[in-house]
Amino acid sequence: MLDTTGGITATASTVAKMNGNSLDEIQSRIHQIGNIDLRVYYLRPGKGSRFLSTGTVIRTGGKVSLTRMELRNQDGLLIAVGTGTYIVG
């Protein structure tokens, strides 16, 4: 779940930086995005009935995007955190 959140976050950041590019150029760039490194720190057991995963961009460059992700249960209890590095160019 954290990898997916990080990938979507990196993709959204990359698309936002491509303002003014054609749809074909944006689609071509999206197809090239992939995970380079993923680090997850499990803080407690994943107990709950619903979970929320959020992501933020630490930095997006021309080639690489670094994201930070969090996973919480329905009570807001922090279950895991992670960082992901994604190739975006």
C-alpha distances in whole Angstrom, upper triangle without the diagonal:
4,5,5,6,9,10,11,12,14,15,17,18,20,21,23,25,26,28,31,30,30,28,28,28,24,23,24,23,19,20,20,17,15,13,16,15,12,12,11,13,13,15,16,15,12,15,15,15,13,10,9,7,10,11,14,16,19,21,21,24,25,23,20,18,16,14,13,10,10,8,11,13,15,18,16,16,14,12,10,11,11,12,12,15,15,18,19,23
4,5,5,6,9,10,10,12,14,15,16,18,20,21,23,24,27,30,29,30,27,28,27,24,23,24,22,19,20,19,16,14,12,14,12,9,9,8,11,11,14,15,15,13,16,16,17,15,11,10,7,8,8,11,13,15,17,18,21,23,21,18,15,13,10,9,6,7,7,11,13,16,18,16,16,13,11,9,8,7,9,8,12,13,16,18,21
4,5,5,6,9,10,10,12,14,15,16,18,20,21,23,25,28,27,28,25,25,24,21,20,21,19,16,16,16,12,10,8,11,10,7,9,9,12,14,17,18,18,16,19,20,20,18,15,13,10,11,10,12,13,15,16,16,19,20,18,15,13,12,10,10,8,11,11,15,17,20,22,20,19,16,15,12,11,9,9,7,10,10,13,15,18
4,5,5,6,8,10,10,12,14,15,16,18,20,21,23,26,25,25,23,23,22,19,18,19,17,14,15,15,12,11,10,13,13,11,13,13,16,16,19,20,20,17,20,20,20,17,14,12,9,10,10,13,14,16,17,17,20,21,19,16,14,13,11,12,10,12,12,15,17,19,22,20,20,18,16,14,13,12,12,10,12,11,14,15,18
4,5,5,6,9,10,11,12,14,15,17,19,20,22,25,24,25,23,24,23,19,19,20,18,15,17,17,13,13,12,14,14,11,13,12,15,16,18,19,19,17,19,19,19,16,12,10,7,7,6,9,11,14,15,15,19,20,19,16,13,12,9,9,7,9,10,13,15,17,20,17,18,15,15,13,11,10,10,9,12,12,15,15,19
4,6,5,6,8,10,11,12,14,15,17,19,21,24,23,24,23,23,22,18,18,19,16,14,15,15,11,10,9,11,11,9,11,11,14,16,18,20,21,19,22,22,22,19,16,13,9,8,6,8,8,11,12,12,15,17,16,12,9,8,6,7,6,10,11,15,18,20,22,19,20,17,16,13,11,9,8,6,8,8,12,12,16
4,5,5,6,9,10,10,12,14,15,17,19,22,21,22,20,20,19,15,15,16,13,10,12,12,8,7,7,11,11,10,13,14,17,19,22,23,24,21,24,24,24,21,18,16,12,11,9,11,10,13,13,12,15,16,14,12,9,10,8,10,10,13,15,18,21,23,25,22,23,20,19,17,15,12,11,8,9,7,10,10,13
4,5,5,6,9,10,10,12,14,15,17,20,19,20,18,19,18,14,14,16,13,10,12,13,10,10,11,14,15,14,16,17,19,21,23,24,25,22,24,24,23,20,17,14,11,10,8,10,10,14,14,13,16,17,16,14,11,12,10,12,11,14,15,18,20,22,24,22,23,20,20,18,16,14,13,11,12,10,12,11,15
4,5,5,6,9,10,11,13,15,16,20,19,21,19,20,19,15,16,17,14,12,15,15,11,12,12,14,15,14,16,16,19,20,22,24,25,22,25,24,24,21,17,14,11,9,6,7,7,10,11,10,14,15,15,12,9,9,7,9,9,12,14,17,20,21,23,21,22,19,19,17,15,13,11,10,11,10,12,11,15
4,6,5,6,9,10,11,13,15,18,17,19,18,19,16,13,14,15,12,10,12,12,8,9,10,12,13,13,15,17,20,22,24,26,27,25,28,27,27,24,21,18,14,12,9,8,7,10,9,8,10,12,11,9,6,7,7,10,11,15,17,20,23,25,27,24,25,22,22,19,16,14,11,9,9,7,9,8,11
4,5,5,6,9,10,11,13,16,15,16,14,15,13,10,11,12,9,7,10,10,7,10,11,14,15,16,18,20,23,24,27,29,29,27,29,29,28,25,22,19,16,14,11,11,10,13,12,10,12,12,12,11,9,11,11,13,14,17,19,22,25,26,28,26,27,24,24,22,19,17,15,12,12,9,10,8,11
4,5,5,6,9,10,12,15,14,16,14,16,15,11,12,14,11,9,13,14,11,13,15,17,18,18,20,21,24,26,27,29,30,27,29,28,28,24,21,18,15,13,11,10,9,13,12,10,13,14,14,13,11,12,11,14,14,17,19,21,24,25,27,25,26,24,24,22,20,18,16,14,14,12,13,11,13
4,6,5,6,9,11,14,14,16,16,17,15,12,14,15,12,11,14,14,12,14,15,17,18,18,20,21,24,26,27,30,31,28,31,30,30,26,23,20,17,14,11,9,7,10,9,7,10,11,12,11,8,10,10,13,14,17,20,23,25,27,29,25,27,24,25,23,20,18,15,14,13,11,12,10,12
4,5,5,7,9,13,12,14,13,14,12,9,11,12,8,8,12,11,9,12,14,16,17,18,21,23,25,28,30,32,33,31,33,33,33,29,26,23,20,17,14,13,10,13,10,7,9,9,10,10,8,11,12,15,17,20,23,25,28,30,32,29,30,27,28,25,22,20,17,15,13,11,10,7,9
4,5,5,7,10,9,11,10,12,10,7,9,11,8,8,12,12,11,14,17,19,21,21,24,25,28,30,32,34,35,32,34,33,33,29,26,23,21,18,16,15,13,16,14,11,12,12,13,13,12,15,15,18,19,22,24,27,29,30,32,30,31,29,29,27,24,22,20,18,16,14,13,10,11
4,5,6,10,10,13,12,15,13,10,13,15,12,12,16,16,14,17,19,21,22,23,25,26,29,31,32,34,35,33,35,34,33,30,27,23,21,18,15,14,12,15,13,11,12,13,15,15,13,15,15,18,19,22,24,26,29,30,32,29,31,29,29,27,25,23,20,19,18,16,16,12,14
4,6,9,9,12,13,15,12,10,13,14,11,12,16,15,14,17,19,20,22,23,25,27,29,32,33,36,37,35,37,36,36,33,30,26,23,20,17,15,13,14,12,9,10,9,12,13,12,15,15,19,20,24,26,29,32,33,35,31,33,31,31,29,26,24,21,19,17,15,15,11,12
4,6,6,9,10,11,9,7,11,12,9,11,14,14,14,18,20,21,24,25,27,29,32,34,36,38,39,37,39,38,38,34,31,28,25,23,20,18,16,18,15,12,12,11,13,14,14,17,18,21,23,26,29,31,34,35,37,34,36,33,34,31,28,26,23,21,19,17,15,12,11
4,6,9,10,13,11,9,13,14,13,14,17,18,17,21,23,25,27,28,30,32,34,37,38,40,41,39,41,40,39,35,32,29,27,24,21,20,18,20,17,15,15,14,17,18,17,20,21,24,25,28,30,32,35,36,38,35,37,35,35,33,30,28,26,24,22,20,19,15,15
4,7,9,12,10,10,13,15,14,15,18,19,19,23,26,27,30,31,33,35,38,40,42,44,44,42,44,43,42,38,36,32,30,27,25,23,21,23,21,18,17,16,19,20,20,23,24,27,28,31,34,36,38,39,41,38,40,38,39,37,34,32,29,27,25,23,21,17,17
4,7,8,6,7,10,11,11,13,15,16,17,21,24,25,28,29,32,34,37,39,41,43,44,41,43,42,41,38,35,32,30,27,25,23,21,23,21,17,17,15,17,19,19,22,23,27,28,31,33,36,38,39,41,39,40,38,38,36,33,31,28,26,24,21,19,15,14
4,5,5,6,9,10,11,13,15,16,17,21,24,26,29,30,34,35,38,40,42,44,45,42,44,43,42,38,36,33,31,29,26,26,24,26,24,20,20,17,19,21,21,25,25,29,30,33,34,37,39,40,42,40,42,40,40,37,35,33,30,27,26,22,20,17,16
4,5,5,6,9,10,11,12,15,16,19,23,25,28,29,32,34,37,38,41,42,42,39,41,40,39,35,33,31,28,27,25,24,23,26,24,20,20,18,19,21,21,24,24,27,28,31,32,35,37,37,40,38,40,38,38,35,33,31,29,26,25,21,20,16,16
4,5,5,6,9,10,11,13,15,18,22,24,27,29,32,34,37,39,41,43,43,40,43,41,40,37,35,32,30,28,26,26,24,27,24,21,20,18,18,20,21,24,25,28,29,32,33,36,38,39,42,40,41,39,39,36,34,32,29,26,24,21,19,15,15
4,6,5,6,9,10,11,13,17,20,22,25,27,30,32,35,37,40,42,42,39,42,41,40,37,34,32,29,27,25,24,22,24,21,18,17,14,15,17,18,22,23,26,27,31,32,35,38,39,41,39,40,38,37,35,33,30,27,24,22,18,16,13,11
4,5,5,6,9,10,11,15,18,20,23,24,28,29,32,34,37,39,39,36,39,38,37,33,31,28,25,24,21,21,19,21,19,16,16,14,14,16,16,19,20,23,24,27,29,32,34,35,38,35,37,34,34,32,29,27,24,21,20,16,15,11,11
4,5,5,6,9,10,14,17,20,23,24,27,29,32,34,36,38,38,35,38,37,36,32,30,28,25,24,22,22,20,23,21,18,18,16,16,17,17,20,21,24,24,27,29,31,33,35,37,35,37,34,34,31,29,27,25,22,20,16,15,12,12
4,6,5,7,9,13,16,18,22,23,27,29,32,34,37,39,39,36,39,38,38,34,32,30,27,26,23,23,21,23,21,17,17,14,14,16,17,20,21,25,25,29,30,33,35,37,40,37,38,36,35,32,30,27,25,21,19,16,13,11,10
4,5,5,7,11,14,16,19,21,24,26,30,32,34,36,37,34,37,37,36,33,30,28,24,23,20,20,18,20,17,14,13,11,10,12,13,16,18,21,22,26,27,31,33,35,37,35,36,33,32,30,27,24,22,18,16,12,10,7,6
4,5,5,9,12,15,18,19,22,24,27,29,32,34,34,31,34,33,32,29,27,24,21,20,18,18,16,19,17,14,15,13,12,13,13,16,16,19,20,23,24,28,30,31,34,32,33,30,29,27,25,22,20,16,15,11,10,7,9
4,6,8,12,15,18,19,23,24,28,30,33,34,34,32,34,34,33,30,28,26,23,22,20,21,19,22,20,17,17,15,14,14,15,18,18,21,22,25,26,29,31,33,36,34,34,32,31,28,26,23,21,18,16,12,11,9,10
4,6,10,12,15,17,21,23,27,29,32,34,34,32,35,35,34,32,29,27,23,23,20,20,18,20,18,15,15,13,10,11,13,16,17,20,21,25,26,29,32,34,36,34,34,32,30,27,25,22,20,16,14,10,8,6,7
4,7,10,12,14,18,20,23,25,28,30,31,28,32,32,31,28,25,23,20,19,16,17,15,17,15,12,13,12,10,9,10,12,13,17,17,21,22,26,28,31,33,30,31,28,27,24,21,18,16,12,10,7,5,5,7
4,6,9,11,15,17,21,23,26,28,28,26,29,30,30,27,24,22,19,19,16,17,15,17,16,14,14,14,11,10,10,12,13,16,16,19,21,24,27,29,32,29,29,26,25,22,20,16,14,10,9,5,5,7,10
4,6,7,11,13,17,19,23,25,25,24,27,28,28,26,23,21,17,17,15,16,14,15,15,14,15,15,12,10,10,10,11,13,14,17,18,22,25,28,30,27,27,23,22,19,16,13,11,7,6,4,6,9,12
4,7,10,14,17,20,23,26,26,25,29,30,31,28,25,24,20,19,17,17,15,15,15,14,14,15,11,9,10,10,12,14,15,19,20,24,27,30,32,29,28,25,23,20,17,14,11,8,5,5,6,10,12
4,7,10,14,16,20,22,23,22,26,28,29,27,23,22,18,18,15,16,15,14,15,15,16,17,14,11,11,9,11,12,13,16,18,22,25,28,29,27,25,22,20,16,14,10,8,6,5,7,9,13,15
4,7,10,13,16,19,19,19,22,24,25,23,20,19,15,15,13,14,14,14,15,16,18,19,17,13,12,10,10,10,10,13,14,18,21,24,26,23,22,18,16,13,11,7,6,4,6,9,12,15,18
4,7,10,13,16,17,17,21,23,24,23,19,18,15,15,14,15,15,14,16,18,20,22,19,16,14,11,11,10,10,12,13,17,20,23,24,21,20,16,14,10,8,5,5,6,9,12,15,18,21
4,6,9,12,13,13,17,19,21,19,16,16,13,14,13,15,16,16,18,20,22,25,22,19,17,14,12,10,9,9,10,13,16,20,21,18,16,13,11,7,6,4,7,9,12,15,18,21,24
4,6,9,11,12,16,18,21,19,16,16,14,15,15,16,18,17,20,22,25,27,25,22,19,16,14,11,10,10,10,13,15,19,19,17,14,11,9,6,5,6,9,12,15,18,22,24,27
4,6,8,9,12,15,18,17,14,15,13,15,16,18,20,20,23,25,28,31,28,25,22,19,17,14,12,10,9,11,13,17,17,15,12,9,6,4,7,9,12,15,18,21,24,27,30
4,7,9,12,14,18,17,14,15,14,16,17,19,21,21,24,27,30,33,31,27,24,21,18,15,13,11,10,10,12,16,15,13,10,7,5,5,8,11,14,17,21,23,27,29,33
4,6,8,11,15,15,13,15,15,17,19,21,24,24,28,30,33,36,34,30,27,24,21,18,15,13,11,10,11,14,14,13,9,8,5,7,11,13,17,20,24,26,30,32,35
4,6,9,13,13,12,15,15,18,20,23,26,26,30,31,34,37,35,31,29,26,23,20,17,14,11,11,10,14,14,14,10,10,7,9,13,15,19,21,25,27,30,32,36
4,7,9,10,9,11,12,15,18,21,24,25,28,30,33,35,34,30,27,25,21,19,15,12,9,9,8,11,12,12,9,9,6,8,12,15,18,20,24,25,29,30,34
4,7,9,9,12,14,17,20,24,27,28,31,33,36,38,37,33,30,28,25,22,18,15,11,10,7,9,10,11,9,11,8,12,15,18,22,23,27,29,32,34,37
4,6,7,11,13,17,20,23,27,28,31,33,36,39,37,34,31,28,25,22,18,15,11,9,6,7,8,10,9,11,10,13,16,19,23,24,28,29,33,34,37
4,7,11,14,17,20,24,27,29,32,33,37,39,38,34,31,29,26,23,20,17,13,11,7,7,10,12,12,14,13,16,19,21,24,25,29,30,33,34,37
4,7,10,14,17,21,24,26,29,30,34,36,35,31,28,26,23,20,17,14,10,9,6,5,9,10,11,13,12,14,17,19,22,23,26,27,30,31,34
4,7,10,14,17,20,23,26,27,30,32,31,28,25,23,19,17,13,10,7,6,4,6,9,9,10,10,9,11,13,15,18,19,23,23,27,27,31
4,7,10,14,17,19,22,23,27,29,28,25,22,20,16,14,10,8,6,5,6,7,10,8,10,10,10,11,12,14,16,17,21,21,25,25,29
4,7,11,14,16,19,20,23,26,25,22,18,16,13,11,7,6,4,6,9,11,13,11,12,10,10,9,9,11,13,14,17,18,21,21,25
4,7,11,13,16,17,21,23,23,19,16,14,10,8,6,5,7,9,12,13,15,12,13,11,12,11,10,10,12,13,15,16,20,20,23
4,7,10,12,13,17,19,19,16,12,10,7,6,4,7,9,12,15,17,18,15,16,13,14,12,10,9,9,10,12,13,16,16,20
4,6,9,11,14,17,17,14,11,9,6,5,7,9,12,15,18,20,21,17,18,16,17,15,12,11,10,10,12,13,16,16,19
4,5,7,11,14,14,11,7,6,4,6,9,12,15,18,22,23,24,21,22,19,20,17,14,12,10,10,10,11,13,13,16
4,7,10,14,14,11,8,5,5,7,10,13,17,20,23,25,26,22,23,19,20,18,14,12,9,10,10,12,14,14,17
4,7,10,11,8,6,5,7,10,13,17,20,23,27,29,29,26,26,23,24,21,17,15,11,11,10,11,12,12,14
4,7,8,6,4,6,8,12,15,18,22,25,28,30,31,28,28,25,26,23,19,17,13,12,10,9,10,8,10
4,6,5,6,9,12,15,18,22,25,28,32,34,35,32,32,29,29,26,22,19,16,14,11,10,10,8,9
4,6,8,12,15,18,21,25,28,31,34,36,38,34,35,32,32,29,25,22,19,16,13,11,9,7,6
4,7,10,14,17,20,24,26,30,33,35,37,34,34,31,30,27,24,20,17,14,10,9,6,5,4
4,7,10,14,16,20,23,26,30,32,34,30,30,27,27,23,20,17,13,10,7,6,5,5,7
4,7,10,13,17,20,23,26,29,30,27,27,24,24,20,17,14,11,8,6,5,6,7,9
4,7,10,14,17,20,24,27,28,24,24,21,21,17,14,11,7,6,5,6,9,10,13
4,7,10,14,17,20,23,24,20,21,17,17,14,11,8,6,5,6,8,11,12,15
4,7,11,14,17,20,21,17,17,14,14,11,7,6,4,6,9,11,15,16,19
4,7,10,14,16,17,14,14,11,11,8,6,5,6,8,11,13,17,18,21
4,7,10,13,14,11,10,7,8,6,4,6,9,11,15,17,20,21,25
4,7,10,11,9,8,6,6,5,6,9,12,14,17,19,23,23,27
4,7,8,5,5,5,5,7,9,12,15,17,21,23,26,27,31
4,5,5,6,7,7,10,12,15,19,21,24,26,29,30,34
4,6,7,10,11,14,16,19,22,24,27,28,32,32,36
4,6,9,11,14,16,20,23,25,29,30,34,34,38
4,6,9,12,13,17,19,22,25,27,31,31,35
4,6,9,12,15,19,21,25,27,31,31,35
4,6,8,11,15,18,21,24,27,28,32
4,7,11,14,17,21,23,26,28,32
4,7,11,13,17,19,23,25,28
4,7,10,14,17,20,22,25
4,7,10,13,17,19,22
4,7,10,14,16,19
4,6,10,12,16
4,7,9,12
4,6,9
4,6
4
